[in-house]
Amino acid sequence: MLVVGLVHGSGWEPPEDAPAPRPSRPRRVPWRPLAWLAAWCWLLALVPVADSALGALAGYAVILLAVALGFWRVERWCAGQYWQGLREYQS
């Protein structure tokens, strides 16, 4: 068979005893980052409750705690990254 004038069919067929392809792995859900995000959201949702129950200073403290938790998790994530790149190969 002639395809676009470039390739001629040679009659090649795949072998009969070829193994069946393995099924793809299911996707893994990143539960740990999702749990941290849920804890951070719950902490932010707790701010109005703490504000009305304990006063404005307690609400402010909860906001500071939520922001500190968020920055701490981002800092821990950034600490695990490889930031050198190709700079170590410069001469």
C-alpha positions as CSV (number, residue, x, y, z in Angstrom):
1,M,0.0,0.0,0.0
2,L,1.3,3.4,-0.9
3,V,0.9,6.2,1.8
4,V,1.5,9.8,0.7
5,G,4.0,8.5,-1.9
6,L,6.7,8.0,0.8
7,V,6.1,4.8,2.6
8,H,5.4,1.4,1.1
9,G,3.7,-1.3,3.2
10,S,6.1,-4.2,3.8
11,G,3.6,-6.6,5.2
12,W,5.2,-6.5,8.7
13,E,2.9,-7.6,11.5
14,P,3.7,-7.5,15.2
15,P,4.6,-10.9,16.7
16,E,1.7,-13.0,18.0
17,D,3.3,-13.6,21.4
18,A,3.8,-10.0,22.3
19,P,2.8,-9.3,25.9
20,A,-0.2,-7.2,26.5
21,P,0.5,-3.6,27.7
22,R,0.3,-3.2,31.4
23,P,-2.6,-1.1,32.7
24,S,-1.6,2.5,33.7
25,R,-1.1,3.3,37.3
26,P,-3.9,5.2,39.0
27,R,-3.0,8.8,39.9
28,R,-1.9,9.4,43.5
29,V,-3.7,12.0,45.5
30,P,-1.2,14.3,47.4
31,W,-3.0,13.9,50.8
32,R,-0.4,15.6,53.0
33,P,-0.5,19.0,51.2
34,L,-4.3,18.8,51.0
35,A,-4.4,18.2,54.8
36,W,-2.2,21.2,55.4
37,L,-4.3,23.3,53.1
38,A,-7.5,22.1,54.9
39,A,-5.9,22.9,58.3
40,W,-4.9,26.4,57.1
41,C,-8.5,27.1,55.7
42,W,-10.0,25.9,59.0
43,L,-7.7,28.2,60.9
44,L,-8.8,31.1,58.8
45,A,-12.4,30.1,59.3
46,L,-11.8,30.1,63.0
47,V,-10.8,33.8,63.0
48,P,-14.4,35.3,63.2
49,V,-15.3,32.8,65.9
50,A,-12.3,33.7,68.0
51,D,-13.0,37.4,67.3
52,S,-16.6,37.3,68.5
53,A,-16.0,34.9,71.4
54,L,-12.7,36.1,72.9
55,G,-12.2,39.6,71.4
56,A,-10.3,41.3,68.6
57,L,-6.9,40.4,70.0
58,A,-7.6,36.7,69.9
59,G,-8.9,37.0,66.3
60,Y,-5.7,38.9,65.4
61,A,-3.6,36.2,67.1
62,V,-5.4,33.5,65.1
63,I,-4.8,35.4,61.8
64,L,-1.1,35.7,62.8
65,L,-1.0,32.0,63.5
66,A,-2.6,31.2,60.1
67,V,-0.2,33.4,58.2
68,A,2.8,32.0,60.1
69,L,1.7,28.5,59.4
70,G,1.3,29.3,55.7
71,F,4.8,30.9,55.5
72,W,6.3,28.1,57.4
73,R,4.9,25.4,55.0
74,V,6.0,27.4,51.9
75,E,9.5,27.8,53.4
76,R,9.7,24.1,54.1
77,W,8.6,23.3,50.6
78,C,11.2,25.8,49.1
79,A,13.9,24.3,51.3
80,G,13.5,20.9,49.6
81,Q,13.8,22.3,46.1
82,Y,17.1,22.3,44.2
83,W,17.8,26.0,43.5
84,Q,21.4,25.7,42.2
85,G,20.5,24.7,38.7
86,L,23.5,24.8,36.3
87,R,25.4,27.3,38.4
88,E,27.6,24.5,39.9
89,Y,28.8,23.6,36.4
90,Q,30.1,27.1,35.6
91,S,33.8,27.4,35.3
